[in-house]
Amino acid sequence: MRLNVYISKSGYCSRRKADLLIKESKVTVNGAIIDKPFYEVDKNSNVCVGGNNISIKDYVYIVFNKPKGVTTTCHDKFADKKIVDFFPEKFRGIFPVGRLDKDTSGLIILTNDGKLCYQVTHPKFQIEKEYKIILDKVLSKNDIQKAIKGISDTGELLKVKKINLFKESPFQSSYGVVISEGKKRHLRRLFNALGYYVIDLKRIRIGDLSIGNLKSGDYIFLEKEKIYHLLFANPKLK
């Protein structure tokens, strides 16, 4: 199999990150530095990343309800609480699929399956992510249309796919907001630019995978067939 695939299947990192590590000459195969992501290896190859021996592991799929205040990272010495701190040592090879910023809670997947990570996070696959957002005031019809059409912020186009009203009051209103791509602090930047303050933000769905009744800080394991079925309606992605 290709070297970048081998590294992602080992659970060390995603395939995209593996490409970077290989090109930076941080990967060796049988003692030789390899800088080509498509270099062919097999299960008997001795693969090292940054001097650490890696091997292919069984895939793990974890559905986690991330609390506020938790950093979506595996390695950050400045983070008070990292997402991987919630899991036993034996799962240290897993990595989060995409990210939620520190102040955003809700649904996130952790896995060592680089293919799944790529297909969920890459914009070309248009996987829907739904959030419950609480704003300091009611969205005007004009601003809803602006959010769907998209606005430019620091050179990036920020937009939503759908907005559905959950609850409305004079002091705050909640909505279900769907996006199919996610830029850094996407929804916070978008609604702040439209003149709204985001009181709370929680991801509640990815594809057809819903957070359901999973409590904050809790997680469940899913089988590969189940999670692929829920995430990918397009059979070509499976």
C-alpha positions, 0 to 999 in steps of 0.5 A: 500500500502507499506510504501515506495510507500506511501512516494514516492506518497506523493511527499516527495522523491523518493522510493529509498530515502524513503527506507533509511529514513524508515531504519533510523527510521525517519518515523512514522505511527500512532505515531509508528516508522516503520523501514520496507519499505514494511509495509502496510499502507492505505490512512487513515494512519497518516504518518510522515517523520522527524516529518512532516505529509505527504499525497498522492497527485495527480501526477505531471509531469514537463518537464524542460529545465535546464539552466547552473549554476542551481543545480539539488537539492531540498535542498542545502543551499550552492547552488546559484540557485536550480532547485526547485526555478523555480517553484511555492510554490505549487510544492515544493513536486516534485523532479528531476528525476536523475540529471544534473551537475551544468554546464550541461543544458537541459532536466530534468523531475520533478515529485512526481511519485516515480515509474517513477523516479525509472524506468528512473534512474535505469540502469537495465531499459536501458532508453536512454539519448541523449546529445549534446556535444561540444568538443575542437577537432575532435574525432578520430575513435579510440577514438570513439571505445574506448568510445563505448567499455568503459574505466575505471575511478576511478573504474567505467566503463564509456561508450556510446551507440552511437556517431553521428557527428553533426558538425565538425571544426578544433577548436571544434566539436559537437556530439550527444551522447547516454548513457543508464546509467548515473554515476556522471559527466559521459560524462565529465569524459569519454571524459576528460580521452580520452584527450578532453575538454568538451566545452558544454554539453546539454541533449536533449532527454530521451527515446522518450521525446525530449527537442524540442523548449523548451527555457532555464528556461522554462517548460511544464506539461505533462499528465501521459499517455503521458509521460509514452508513450514517456519514456517507449517503453517496456509496462512492465515498464508502 
